[in-house]
Amino acid sequence: MKKLFILSLLLLLAVGASAQSKWAGFFDPVSVNQIETASINKDFKGRAMTTLLRPQMAVAGQVFKLQYDELGNFDRVASSFASRAGMGVSLSHFKVINDEAYNDYSFAAMVTIATIEQPNAGFMFTASALNLYGFSPNIGIGYDLVKGLPFKQNLFVVWGAAIKFD
């Protein structure tokens, strides 16, 4: 299953890298010219749109993790607040609306660190569908890297806020 996560991350990077040229403007704000130049599609209203690879940071608002007893049977759902922070890349969809670049949705893959819990590293895959002044509510799944624990004990569901560098 770890191979599936790594393969998904590599696929996300390959798709994003082909969507823009050689990381040009990776940390710069997205411009209308950049969207129109990279755009090969138009939406139903004739507006230019494209998908770009962008940096993203996230803080997990609420983390839900399944807990198991010593025999491996489901015991309860544990919840923690603001227990993960991460940084990674997002595959973000942009449109030109009223002569401005607008990010309407994105999918992200991030490497995370735990802020208050036992595991110290992991992965988080999230999706967000709106942008509120640079912050985007997101939801996703994650996996903690804890040696010696079964796969099902390392999975978690997360919702939180992402900071996009658009």
N, C-alpha and C positions, 0 to 999 in steps of 0.2 A: 504494500500500500504506500510505503514511503517513496517507492519508485514512481508511482502514479502522481504523487504530489510534485516531485521533481520534474517529471515529464510535462505536467501541466504548466509549471512555472516557465520551463524552457519554451514551450509552445507560445505562451503569452508574450515572452520577450521577442520571439521570432516574428510574430504577427505585428507587434508594435514597432519593431525595428524596420519592417518593410513598409510601414505606414508613413514614415518620415525619413528624411535623408540624414544618415550619419550622426544622429543625436544633435543635429543643428537646432539651436534654440530650446534645448531640453529644459533649462532652468529659466528661460525667458518667458514672459507672458505670451499667450497665443494671440496672434494678430489676425485681422480679417484677410490680409494678403496671404498669410500662411495657409489659411483654410481654403481660400479660393485657388491657390496654386496646387495644393495637394488634393483638391476635391475632384473626384471622378463621378460623384453621384450628386443628385439634386433631390430634395424632398418634393412632396406633392404640390408645394407652393412655389417651386422653382428656386429655393434657397440652396446655396452651396453648403455641403456638409462633408466632414471627414472624421477619421479616427486617428488619434495621436497617442503616443506613449508619453506619459507625464509623471513626474515625481509626486508622491503622496505620503502624508503622515496620518496616523490615526490613533485615537485613544478609545479604548473599549469602555463604553458606558456601563453595560451590564453583561456579565459573562455567566452563562448557564452550563454547568458541567455535570454529567451523570456520575454518581458515586456508586461503588460496588462494595459488597462485604468481602470477608476473607475467602469465601467460597466462589466468588466471582458472580454472584447474583445481584441484580439491580437492587439498590437500597433506597436512594433518594436523589433529588436534583439539588445540587449546591449552587448558590448564587453569590457573586461577588461584584462589587462596584469599582470601576476604574482600576482594574487589576492588570491590564495589558496596555502597552504602548508599542507602536510599530512604525516602520518606515519601509517604503518600497515603491513599486511602480503601478500605475493604473493605465488601463486602456480606455481612454476617454473619447467620447463622441462629441464633436463640436458642430455647431451650425452658425451661420451668419444671420443674425436677427437685428433689424434696425441699424445696420452697419456696425454691429458689434459682435465679437466672438462670444458665443454662449455655449457652455458645457451642459448638456441636458442629461447625460447619464454616464456612468463609468463602472468598470470592474477592476479590482485591485488585488495584487498579491504582495504581502508584506512579511518581513521578518519582524518578530515581536520579542519583547522582553517582559517578564512579569514584574509588577511593581510591589505586590504584597504577598504573593503566594510562593509555594515551594519551587515549581519549575522556573528555570531562569531564561528559557528561550523557546521559540516556537514559530509557527507560521499562521497567517491569518489570510483568508480569501474573502473579500467583501464585495458588495455591490451597492451603489448609491444611485438614486434616481432624481435627485434635485440638488440645487445649489443655493444655499442661503448665505449670502455675503461672504463667500469663500469657505464656509463650513458646509459639509454635506452629511446628513444623517445616513448611516450605512448599516447593513445587516450582513452577516456571513457566518462562516464556520472557521474553526481553527484547530490546530494540532500542537500540543505541547511536546517538546523533546525531553522526555524523562526516561533515562535508561532503566530497564528492568520492569517497566509497567506494560501491560498488554495494550494493544492499539485502542480498544474501546475506552480505556480509562484516560486516554490523552486527548480525546475529542472534546470540543466545546462549541457552543453556539454563542454568537456575540452580536450586540448592536452597540453603536456608538457614534462618534463624530469623526469625520475625516477633514483634514486640511489639504486642499488641493492648491497646487501652484499653477494656476491658470493665468 
